[in-house]
Amino acid sequence: MSNEVKINLLIGILTMQRVVNHGSFWQAKLLSQFFADAGHTVEFIDIIPGRQLYESPKRSIKISKIFYYFEKVKFHFEFARKKAKIFESFLENSLNCSTLNYSSDYDCIIIGSDEVFNFAQPAEWGFSLQLHGVIDNDHVNSYAASFGSSTYADVEKYGVRDELVAAMSNLKHISVRDENSYSITKRLLPDAEVYRHLDPVLVGDLPVPGRKNVSKKYIVIYAYDFRFDDKRYIKEIKSFAKKNGYKIYSVGFYQTWVDRNINADPYELLQYFVDAEYIITDTFHGTIFSVRCHKKFATVIRDGSGGNSQKLISLLEDLNLKDRFLTNKENLEKILMADIDYESVDKILQRERQRTEEYLKMCLDEDEKPGGTNDYSM
């Protein structure tokens, strides 16, 4: 960020920094770095829980599957325990979040990035109006905030429109990261100026390491625990790996069908991505890590309840990478083998970094307006 705003300000960031997830860590770390590099002091604010809106879908589980997961679950619990320990250390030492902080006494507050607007997700904090702008501070803004899988139909379904309008009207400047979030916000606040920006992990100074020589070539699977269980995809991935002599590693999450499950801290994860031959992911930040590490990758797109299409389609379209969509088993190998013009992608990221810096500077200085246009188009 430009150093033109010279006063050392105290910035509060309200985000999902305590979620045990590599993407949550890096988006918090890199957003805070924008302000720290400009000479400001940054602190993270913790989420005040609201009421639960999410309705867990009913599932019928076969007895055979129960016994299958019973055999695997003990290994998963140990994996999860070690992962939580790793992130506890990074939370304290890298983000300085050793204690809970609910203060609102800041020169400026930024809500975001990540799915901070996702009111209907199965998060422990539920529908928190604080995340939408109900904070005792006159300088609250959002940056690259997302409604995630929540849609405007969910706004109507849960009857939260008036609460969202009242809460988000407190925001001095509004920035979202995907088309779904932009559309929802404009329907809630039609007269508001709403900006779109890329996630900070795409435009921040992610410390991507150099590639190392590895003894065994491998494919990285980056998907939430047990979620990547579609037999069609598993069969296709195993066939592709066997044909090319690759191992299959699940890094950061636990899968029952891979050759190896690997716990990795946020920096080690980047090394595994860089050294991999290919990446297959169904997550937002798994896609971003693949892009930042200049890897050939495929992103699984899912519709319906708990789907990822709202955010992932928008992300890949923003980067002109629609050809990385994986929606059926037949095109997996074709997608993975196709070249990616990362020179063009990097030009997009350079331009969007400048827009990010201009917007964040505007959040700190009411007299400033970001240069260029608010139209988000490639």
N, C-alpha and C positions, 0 to 999 in steps of 0.2 A: 504494500500500500504506500502511496505517496506520503512523504513526510511533511506536506504542507500544513496539515493540522498538527501544530507543534506542541500544544498543551498535553501533558501526560494525563490521560483520562483513565478512569476506572470503569472497565467494561465488564458487564455480566452476560454470560452466555447460558441460555436455558436450552438444553438439548438432552440427548439420551446417552450421556457419557458413561453411565453406570451399567448399561447393557453389556453383557459378556459377549462381545462380537467385534471382530476386527474392523468392520466398516464403521461401526459406531465410534470406536476409538479414533480411527484416522480422520473421520469427518470433524470430530470435536477438536482433535489436535491441530489440524491444518486450518480450521476456521480461526482458532485462537491465535495461530501463528501470524495470520494477516495483521492482527492488531498489535501483537507483541513486536513484530518487525518494524512497526511504525512508532514504537516507543511507548505504547500504552500498557497498562496493567490489566490483566485478564483474570477473572474468576468464573468458575462454573456454578450455576444455580441448580438446585435439585427440584424435582417435580413434586408439586403438591397433589396428592391423589384426589380424583373426583369420583363420580359414580360409574358403575359398570354398565355398559350398553351391549357389549358383545354377547351374542348368543352362540354357544358352542354347538356345532352341528352334531346330530345323533349319528353314531356309526355302529354298524354291526360288525363284530370281529369274530372270525372263525376260531374255534378251539385250537386248531392246528397252528394258527398264527400266534395265539397266546403263548403256547409252549415254545414256539420258535423264538419269540422275543424274550421270553423268560431266560433262555439260555444265553442270550446276547446282552441282556440289560445290565448284568453285573459289570461287564466290561465297559458299557456306556457310562454307567455311573462313575466309575473310576476315571474315565476319560474326562467327563464333565467336571469332576472335582479338581483335577489337575488344571484344567482350562480356567476355572474360576480363580484358582490360586495365582495363575500367571497374570490374569487381568487385574486382580486386586493389587498386585505389585505395580503394574503400569499405571493404574488409576492414581495411586498415591505418589509415585515418583515422577511420572511424566506429565500428568494432568493436575497434580497438586490437589487431589480431591480426597484427602484422608478423612475429612469430617463432612457431615451433611451441612448444606448451606441453603437457607431459604430467604436470604436477604433480598431486598429490592432497592437498596440504597446505592445506586450506580449512576454515573454520568450518562450511560447509554446501556440499554439491554437489547440483545439480539436473540430472538427465538429461532432456533434452527442450527444446522440443517436437519436432514433425516425426516422421518415420518412423524414429526411433532404435531401435525394437524390431524393425524389419523385417529379420529374419535371412536371408531367402532372396532379397533383391533384388540386382540386378547392380551393387552398389556396390564400389568399389575396396577397402574395408576388410572386406568379407565378413561373416562371423559373428563379431562381436567381443563377447566376454563382458563387456568393460568397459562397453559400452552397456547391458547388462542388470543392472549392479550390482556387478561384480567390480572394486572400487576399494578401495585401502587407506585407508579413511576410515569413521568410525563414523556419519556424518551424510549419507548418500546417499539422495536422494529422486528420484522422477520427477514430471514435470509435463506433462500433455497429450501423453504419448508414444503413438506409434502403431505397430502391427504392419503397417500399410500393406496390401498385397495378400496378405501371408502369412496363412494360416489355421491352425486347429488341425490340419487334415489334413496341412499342411506340417510341423508339429511332429513328427507321427508319421512322415511320409515321410522326413524327414532324420534321425530318431532323436536329436533334441536336447532331449527333454522333461526328462530328469534334469539336464542342464546348465542349462537355463532355470530350473528350479525352484531349483537351488542358487544361481544367480546372483541371481535376483530376490528370494530370501529375505533378501538383504543390504539391501534397500531398506526404510528406516524408514517412508516413506509412499509410496503408489503412486497416481499419477493418470494416466489415459489419456484420449484425446480422441474415441474412436468406439466404437460398440457391438461391433464385431468384436474390437477390442483388449481391451475389458472382458470379453467372453466368454472369450477365450483366457486372460487373466490369472486369472480366477476358476476356470477348469479346472486351471490350473497350481498356483494357491495358493488353494484353496477356503476357507480360514479367514482369509485376509487381507482387510482393509478396502480396497476399491478405489474410488477416486473417478473421476468423469468431469468433465472441464473442456473448455471451448472453446479453440481455438488462440489464442495471444496476439495474432495479427494481427486477430482478431475483437474482443477485449476490451481491447487496449492502446490507447495514444494514437497511432494512425496519423495522420500529418499530411496528411489529405485536403485538396487544394487547392480553390480556387474555380474555377468553370467559366470558360473563356475563349471568346471568339468565334473560330471557325475558318473559314478560307476555303472548305474542302470538308468536307461531312459524311461521316462514315466509320463503319464497323463494325470493331471490334477482334476479331481472332482471337488467342487466347492459348492455345497448345498447343505441346508439345515439338517440336523440329525434325523435319520430315518425317513425324511421327506422324499428323497430321491429313490423311490421304490417301484417305479414303473417298469415292469418286466420287459417291455419292448425296448426301452432305452438301455436298460442294463445289458440285454442280450447284444444289442448293436455295439455298445461301448466295448464289451468284452471281446467281441469278434474283431473289431478294429484294432484293439490293443494286441491281441494274439497274433494277428496277421503281420503287425509291424514290430513285434518283439518288445512291447512296452509294458511296464507295470502300471497298475492303477492305484493312485494314492488319494485318499480323502484327507485334505489338510484343513485343520481347524474345526471340523465337525466329524461326527461318527456315523459311518455307514456299515451295514452288516456284510456287504457283498464285495468290497474292494480288497486288494492285496494287502494294503496297510493303511491304518488310521494314524495320523500324525498330529500331535498337539504342537502348536507353534505360537510364539508370541507375535505381536504385530509386525515386527521387523523380520523375523524368520519367515513369516508367511510370504512376504514379498520375495525373499530369496527362492522359496519353493516355486513361486509363480514364474520367476525369471528363468529358472533352470528347467522347467517343464517343457515338453515338446508341444503339448496342447492343453487347453483348459476347457472344461465343460462345467457350466454353472447354471443355476436357476435363481441367482440372487442379484440384486442391484449392484452392490459393491464388489461382488465377484466379477461382474462384467467390467466394472471400472478398473479393478486391479489388473485384469487382462489387458485392457486398453493402455493403461499407464506403463505396463511392462512390455508392451508391443508384442503380444502373443497372438497366435492363431487360436480362436476360441469359438465355442457355440453356446448360445444362451437359450435355455429351455423356457418357452412361453406357455403359461397356463392361464386359462380363463376360469370364471366361476368363483365360488366362495373360497376365500383364502388365496386367490390367484395373484399373479404378479404382472399381468399384462398392462395394467394401468400405468405403471412406472417404467417398466422395461422397454415397452414399445416406444414410448416417448424418448427415453434415453438413447436408444440405438438410432432412432430417426434424427435426433439432434446431432449425432456424430456421423451421419450418412453411412451407417453400418447396418442397414436393414437386412442385408444378406447373411447376418449372423443369427437370425431367428431360427430356432429349432422347434418345430411344431409337430413333426412326425419322424418316425425312425428312418424312413427312406433317405432323408437328405443329410444325415449326420456326417458321413465321410466327406461328402461334397462340401459341406460348410467348413469343416475343419481344414481341408486341404486348400481351400481358396485363399489367395493372397489378400492382404489388407494394405491399403495405401495409407500407411501411418504418417507420411509426410503431410498429407491433406488433413488428417485427423488432428495432428499437432498444431496446424495453423488455426483450426477452429478453437482449440484449447487456449492458444496464445491470445486470440481475440477475446474469448470469454473471460480469461483472467483479467484483462484490462477492464472489461465491463464490471466484473466483480469488485475490483479495487475502487472504481469510481462510485459504485453503489454504496459500498461500506463507508467510504469517505463521506458520502452524502448523509448517511445515518448519523455521523458524528458532527456534521456541520450543516445547519439548516440553510445556510446561504449557498451551499453547493448543489449543483444538479449534475447528474451523470452526463457525460458527453455522448454524442451519437444518438441512436434511436432506441426507443423502448421495444420496438418490434423484434421478436426473437425469431430470426429466420436464418437458415443456412444459405 
